[in-house]
Amino acid sequence: MSQLIVRNLDPAVVRALRMRAAEHGRSAEAEHREILRQALGLDAGAAAFKTLLGAMPDVIRDDELLPVRDLPRDIP
């Protein structure tokens, strides 16, 4: 994976990045990667899929997914 060094950042920008990262529960470096990904319109991959799954409404109960075991069986 490549590295990117950004020099001469205003301290206020660094402080804002750290605060935003803390709000999202990730490191400043991870926040920086996410900001770049969003700004460039790149797919976040698994993170986007996880967010999509979490946003889906519950349409079935968990117990409806269990196999039915009480049906009569044919005896040979």
C-alpha positions in Angstrom: 0.0 0.0 0.0 1.2 3.5 -0.8 1.8 6.4 1.6 1.0 10.0 1.2 2.7 12.8 3.1 1.0 16.1 3.4 3.2 18.9 4.5 2.5 22.4 5.9 -1.0 21.7 7.2 -2.6 24.4 9.3 -2.8 23.3 12.9 -6.5 24.1 12.9 -7.0 21.6 10.0 -5.1 18.9 12.0 -7.2 19.6 15.1 -10.4 19.4 13.1 -9.3 16.1 11.5 -8.6 14.7 15.0 -11.9 15.8 16.3 -13.8 14.4 13.3 -12.0 11.1 13.7 -12.9 10.9 17.4 -16.5 11.5 16.5 -16.4 8.6 14.1 -14.5 6.4 16.5 -11.4 5.9 14.3 -7.8 7.2 14.1 -6.9 10.4 12.3 -5.2 8.4 9.7 -8.3 6.2 9.0 -10.4 9.4 8.9 -8.0 10.9 6.4 -8.3 7.8 4.2 -12.1 8.0 4.4 -12.2 11.7 3.5 -10.0 11.1 0.5 -12.1 8.0 -0.6 -15.3 10.1 -0.3 -13.8 13.1 -2.1 -12.6 11.0 -5.0 -15.9 9.1 -5.2 -14.3 5.7 -4.6 -16.2 2.7 -3.3 -15.5 2.0 0.4 -16.1 -1.7 -0.3 -16.8 -3.8 2.8 -17.5 -0.7 5.0 -20.2 0.5 2.6 -21.7 -3.0 2.5 -21.7 -3.3 6.3 -23.5 0.1 6.5 -26.0 -1.0 3.9 -26.8 -4.2 5.8 -27.1 -2.3 9.0 -29.6 0.1 7.4 -31.9 -2.6 6.1 -35.2 -3.0 8.0 -36.1 -6.2 9.8 -38.6 -8.0 7.5 -38.4 -11.5 9.0 -38.1 -12.8 12.6 -35.0 -14.9 13.4 -37.2 -17.9 14.4 -38.7 -18.0 10.9 -35.2 -18.9 9.6 -35.0 -22.1 11.7 -35.6 -25.4 9.9 -39.0 -27.0 10.5 -38.4 -30.3 12.4 -42.0 -31.3 13.4 -43.3 -32.3 10.0 -44.4 -35.9 9.6 -41.9 -38.2 7.7 -42.6 -41.1 5.5 -41.4 -44.4 7.1 -40.0 -46.8 4.5 
